[in-house]
Amino acid sequence: MPKASEIKRNMAVDYDGKTYIVRGIDRSVPQGRAGGSIYRMRMYDVVSGRKLDESFKDSDMINLADLIRRPAMFSYSDGDEYVFMDSEDYTPYTLNKSAIEDEILFINEEITGIQVVLVNDAPVAVELPTNVELEVVETDPSIKGASATSRNKPATLSTGAVIQVPEHISTGDRIKVNVEERKFAGRAEK
């Protein structure tokens, strides 16, 4: 049973007899108090979709829910529904846009290493690899002689995400993006 400080986004937890997926975590350190941090977690009930905001001390113990992770690949989207195909037995998993809104900006047909999270055989979340490779479709022209450590500029990626990239990156380049931090992680290998 992990402490609240060990819980990460998209983990499934049992709380008050229900199973929740943790969608967001804010950490705060109260001033003037001896002791640890407070973790405010935004959780969604996997059955009803109801949102719950709850605060935990860093030492609070939290029960993890039984869940299954299945390797999958993005297949297609149909309106607000996103369909993923199991990489082993080709079972389709349909997730609503609202359940994966943070991940959508980094998903396309080329991404490998996607995991669909199942609770009670129902898909509830998607886990992406730490880094994904995407193409820069629009950014200001690169500056000749700009170094990798110089200033940053905004770049629009093939999935619609906008992140900050170094000035030497230009339109058409393939880059690695750290999904958790939403930051440039280097050029992709050719």
VOGU-3710 file (C-alpha; in Angstrom, 3 decimals, decimal comma):
1> mpkaseikrn> 0,000/0,000/0,000  1,726/3,208/-1,160  1,819/6,564/0,582  0,014/9,553/-0,959  3,400/10,956/-2,004  3,986/7,867/-4,208  0,714/8,147/-6,166  1,073/9,273/-9,800  -1,387/10,433/-12,478  -3,541/7,692/-14,066
11> mavdydgkty> -3,119/5,332/-11,117  -6,269/3,528/-9,976  -7,052/3,772/-6,258  -9,725/2,362/-3,953  -11,244/5,112/-1,819  -14,490/4,931/0,194  -15,324/1,581/-1,377  -15,132/2,886/-4,954  -12,484/2,745/-7,653  -11,096/6,072/-8,890
21> ivrgidrsvp> -8,565/7,087/-11,523  -6,256/9,886/-10,365  -6,255/12,574/-13,098  -4,411/15,402/-11,383  -2,181/15,939/-8,370  -1,254/19,275/-6,797  1,391/19,296/-4,074  1,553/22,065/-1,520  3,759/22,658/1,494  1,889/24,544/4,220
31> qgraggsiyr> 3,943/27,348/5,794  4,522/27,479/9,526  3,835/23,801/10,055  6,292/21,142/10,929  5,510/18,176/8,792  5,032/17,138/5,265  3,305/18,124/2,120  -0,383/18,048/1,281  -1,420/16,275/-1,933  -4,692/17,413/-3,473
41> mrmydvvsgr> -5,879/14,770/-5,904  -8,536/15,111/-8,564  -10,053/11,664/-9,023  -12,815/10,308/-11,249  -15,065/7,360/-10,392  -14,494/4,678/-13,049  -18,163/3,627/-13,002  -20,080/6,917/-12,871  -17,389/9,351/-14,047  -18,126/11,538/-10,995
51> kldesfkdsd> -15,300/13,893/-10,009  -13,891/13,875/-6,489  -11,291/16,289/-5,096  -9,612/14,980/-1,967  -6,582/16,066/0,069  -4,085/13,689/1,670  -1,039/14,136/3,887  2,137/12,772/2,316  2,222/9,894/4,825  -1,427/8,802/4,312
61> minladlirr> -1,653/5,243/3,016  -3,822/4,727/-0,078  -5,115/1,424/-1,454  -4,371/0,716/-5,095  -7,195/-0,770/-7,161  -6,857/-3,923/-9,215  -6,262/-2,915/-12,759  -4,902/-4,430/-15,924  -2,666/-2,704/-18,447  -2,915/-3,925/-22,031
71> pamfsysdgd> -0,534/-2,940/-24,842  -2,459/-1,090/-27,521  -2,160/1,196/-30,512  -4,299/4,143/-31,521  -6,704/3,117/-34,264  -9,063/6,021/-35,025  -11,322/8,693/-33,546  -15,041/9,033/-34,158  -16,338/12,338/-32,809  -15,596/12,343/-29,067
81> eyvfmdsedy> -14,758/8,628/-29,014  -11,171/7,386/-29,418  -10,632/3,749/-30,364  -7,492/1,816/-29,422  -6,717/-1,701/-30,652  -5,159/-4,301/-28,345  -1,736/-5,154/-29,795  -2,030/-8,834/-28,866  -5,637/-9,961/-29,369  -6,997/-6,991/-31,412
91> tpytlnksai> -9,777/-6,161/-28,937  -11,036/-2,605/-29,556  -11,133/-0,264/-26,536  -13,234/2,885/-26,799  -12,498/5,850/-24,550  -14,336/9,155/-24,405  -12,341/12,296/-25,183  -12,937/13,643/-21,660  -11,250/10,573/-20,108  -8,015/11,101/-22,057
101> edeilfinee> -7,997/14,844/-22,777  -4,455/15,331/-21,397  -3,048/12,506/-23,524  -4,839/13,363/-26,809  -2,288/16,072/-27,641  0,440/13,413/-27,904  -1,412/10,561/-29,645  -1,256/9,643/-33,310  -1,129/6,423/-35,342  2,686/6,266/-35,167
111> itgiqvvlvn> 3,048/6,263/-31,369  4,126/2,903/-29,935  4,193/1,802/-26,302  0,629/2,897/-25,472  -1,056/1,051/-22,592  -4,829/0,952/-22,071  -5,764/0,745/-18,384  -8,685/-1,585/-17,625  -10,648/-1,719/-14,367  -13,259/-4,502/-14,176
121> dapvavelpt> -12,641/-5,144/-17,915  -13,673/-1,567/-18,798  -11,133/0,855/-20,355  -10,678/3,876/-18,092  -7,387/5,514/-19,105  -4,432/5,515/-21,475  -0,778/5,572/-20,455  1,738/6,896/-22,954  5,471/6,213/-23,032  7,646/8,829/-21,297
131> nvelevvetd> 8,828/10,286/-24,622  7,030/10,355/-27,971  8,340/11,417/-31,379  6,305/14,022/-33,245  6,829/16,291/-36,231  6,995/20,077/-35,967  4,401/21,413/-38,431  4,748/25,124/-37,675  7,329/27,286/-35,937  9,264/30,472/-36,590
141> psikgasats> 12,215/30,004/-38,959  15,369/28,670/-37,343  18,136/31,173/-36,762  21,468/30,359/-38,353  24,089/29,857/-35,674  21,549/29,410/-32,879  22,810/27,002/-30,257  20,832/24,324/-28,472  21,068/26,290/-25,223  19,720/29,560/-26,579
151> rnkpatlstg> 16,204/30,969/-26,210  13,046/28,978/-26,899  10,182/29,585/-29,313  6,698/28,017/-29,634  6,217/25,123/-32,057  2,997/23,440/-33,186  3,287/19,658/-33,470  1,515/17,260/-35,834  -1,044/16,412/-33,131  -1,912/20,067/-32,443
161> aviqvpehis> 0,098/20,376/-29,222  2,133/23,557/-28,777  5,398/23,335/-26,825  8,530/25,437/-26,449  11,517/24,317/-28,546  15,066/25,699/-28,989  15,596/28,247/-31,774  17,575/25,789/-33,958  14,471/23,576/-34,499  12,603/24,252/-37,734
171> tgdrikvnve> 9,360/23,212/-39,431  9,517/19,591/-40,608  11,928/18,435/-37,878  11,018/15,345/-35,849  11,508/15,863/-32,132  11,139/13,911/-28,899  8,619/15,292/-26,409  8,491/14,380/-22,718  4,772/13,694/-22,234  4,612/14,207/-18,457
181> erkfagraek> 6,447/17,540/-18,484  5,181/18,596/-21,955  8,703/19,688/-22,842  11,168/19,322/-25,682  13,423/16,302/-25,011  15,703/16,391/-28,058  15,750/15,671/-31,758  14,377/12,334/-32,926  16,750/9,839/-34,539  16,471/9,784/-38,303
//
